Amino acid sequence: MSSAILTTVFVLALAASLAVRLWLAGRQIEFVKAHRDTVPAAFASRIGIAAHSKAADYTVAKQRLSMLHTVVDAFLLLAMTLGGGLAAIVAWTETLPASPLWRDVALFAVAGVIYGAINLPFSWWHTFRIEERFGFNRMTLSLWLSDLAKGLAIGIALGLPLLVLVLWLMRAAGPYWWVWAWGAWMAFQLLVLVLYPTLIAPIFNKFTPMGDSPARERVEALLARCGFRSAGLFVMDGSKRSGHGNAYFTGFGKAKRIVFFDTLLVRLAPEEIEAVLAHELGHFKLRHVAKRVLWSALLSLGILALLAWLAQAPWFYAGLGIPDTMLDVAMSRPGVALELFLLALPVFTFVLEPLSSLYSRRHEFEADAFATRHASAAALSVALVKLYEDNAATLTPDPLHSAFYDSHPPAAARIARIEALSTRPPMPLAA
Ligand SMILES: [Zn+2]
C-alpha cells in the first residue's frame, strides 16, 4: 500500500463523514423547526405548547453549536495530520533534553493542550450561553473553572501512568505488546470503575444517603422484589450545576450504588421514581452493561492489533502527514503512531455509529419492558414525559438523525410501546 492511497482514502472519508454529519444536522434543525408550533397528538394532553417550543429552540441551538464544532474539528484534524501539525510537534519534542519515552509524553501533552484550547470555548458557550438562555445552568464561572482544574488533575493522575505504561509496553514488550497494552487498558477501566463512586465522583458532587421517605420505601421494595443488592441509595446535588434530572448506577459487584439527582426526586412522585429505577435495574438484570463491556473489550483488542500492524508500516505515517525526512524518527517513537492513530481513527469508525445507536435503542426498549413488568407502566410513561419536558428534549426528532445518533428511541415510539405493554398483566420475576 502506498501513502498516496491512504491520504486519498483519509481525505475522502473525512469529507464524507463531515458531509453526512452536516446534512443530518441540517435535517434535524429543519424537522424540529417545522414541528415547533404543534405538540404531537400523543402528547397534546400532557405537554403545553410553551414547553414544546422551548424544547425545539433548545434542540436547534445545541445542534447549531455542534455543527460549528464538527467543522472546526475537521479542520483541526486536517491541520494536525496533512497540514503538518503533528510533524511539527514531533520535530520540536525531538529536541527536548528527555528520554525518548518522555518525549512521547510531551507530544501527547502538546496535542492535548491544542485540543483542549479548541474545545474549551465550545464548552463555555454550551454552558453559559445555551444552558443559561434556557434556564438550565446553575454553574458560576468559578465552579466551571474549578471543575476544569479538577478534571485536568484527575485526568493527569489517572491518565499519565496509563500513557507511560502503554508507551513503555510499545517499546519493551516485543511484537505482542498490544496484548499487554490491552490487559493494561482493561485493568485501568476496572480501576476507574472501582474508584469512581467512592473517590472520583465525590470530588465534584456531594452524595448523601437517601433519607426515609415514601420514595425510599418504594425503591427498597422494588430492589427486594427484583433480588437486587446494592451498597446504598444516594442523593447527589445535581442541582449545583444544572436543572436536568437523572438517576444512575455506579460501581459493580456488591459495591453497586444507586444515585438519584436531587432534581429528579423533587420532580417525580414516589411511584414514578420507582418506575425510572426499574428501567435502570432492567439494564443490569438483562446484562446490557456486561454486554457493552464485552463488546468494548473485543473492539479495543481489535483496534490495538490494528495499531500494532500500522505502526510498522511507513505508508501509515507518510500517508497522514509525516514527511519522508522524518520517517525514521517517527517510526522509532511509538507515541507518534499512537497519537496519529487516535487522531485518524474516528474518521473511519464514524460508519459504526448508527450500529451502536441501534444496539443501544434495542436495550432501551428492553429495559422499558422490564420496568413495566416490575413497576407501573403508567408511572413510567408519566415520568418519562416529565423528564422530556424538564430536559427540553425534542419530541419530534428527524427520523434519520435519530436513527443515526440517538442512544434512546424517539419519545413517541418509546411511550407508545410502554403504553401498549401496560395493558398486559404483570409477570412474576423468574429466579
Ligand atoms: Zn436506559
Residues whose N, C-alpha, C, O or C-beta is under 5 A from the ligand:
A	BS01	ZN	E364 A367
